[in-house]
Amino acid sequence: MKPENLAELSNEELLKKLKNLKTDKLINATIIGVTIGIVVYSAVKNGFGFFTFFTLVAAVLIARSFASNTISEKEVKQEIASRNLQ
């Protein structure tokens, strides 16, 4: 994914990007919650094994993606505020 300059985006594109980032944030949060629920269930039911650990690693990778989306969302919000958009 190539980095893009937010100043070059039109107002509509910027608002659409913010909406997509919010949707991605909700999806990532849901996936992280479900993954952690699977880890807890698996650990209680079968003990802590390979598949429990593998699922936990997947949750960490998704959380990193979640963190980068949060940073991008803050940058987009700053650009929207500088243009006085709503």
N, C-alpha and C positions, 0 to 999 in steps of 0.2 A: 504494500500500500504506500503510495507516494505521498509525502507531506505536501499540503497545499497552503497557499497564502490566503488567509481569511479575508484580507483586505481586498483581494481580487474578486471575491464572490459577490453576487448581487444580493439585494436585501431578501428576495424570495428564496434564493439558494441557501442563504445563511439561516433563515428561519426553518427551512426544511431540514437542514443539517442538524439543528438543535432538536427538532422533533425526533429525527432518527436516532440521535444519541440518547435521548430520554427513553425511547422504546428499547434500544439495546441495553440500557441500564436496567430496565425492568426485567427483561428476558434473562440477563446475566444473574441478577439477584435471585430469580426463581430457580435457575439451574443450580446455583450454589446451594440454595436451601435444600433442594431435592437431593443433591449429591451428599451433603452433610447428613441428611436424614438416612440415606442409604448406608453411609459409613457407620452411623450409630446403630442402626438396625443390624447390620452385618456383624459388627463387633459384639453386640449383645447375643445374637443368635448363634454365631459360629466361632466367636473368638476373633482375635486380631490376626488375620492371615494376609496372604499376598493380595487377594482381590480387595480386601478392605484397604490396604495400603495403596493400591493402584487407584482406587476411587478417590482417596484422600489427595493423592498427587494431582488428579484431574481437577479437583476442587481448587487447589492452589493455583493451577495454571489459569483457570477461569477467573479467579480473583485478581490475578495480575492484569488480565484483559480488562476487567472491571475498573481497576485503578487507572489504566491509561485512558479509558473512556471518560472517567471523571475529570481528568486533567484536560482532555479535549473539550469537554462540556464547559468547563470554567473559561477556557480561552474563547469559545464561541459566545458565551454570555457576556464577556468583556467587550467583544467586538460589537455585539448587538447594543450594549449600553453606550458605547462610544458613538454609535449611529443614531441613538435615541429612538430605537425601534421597540415595538411591543409585540 
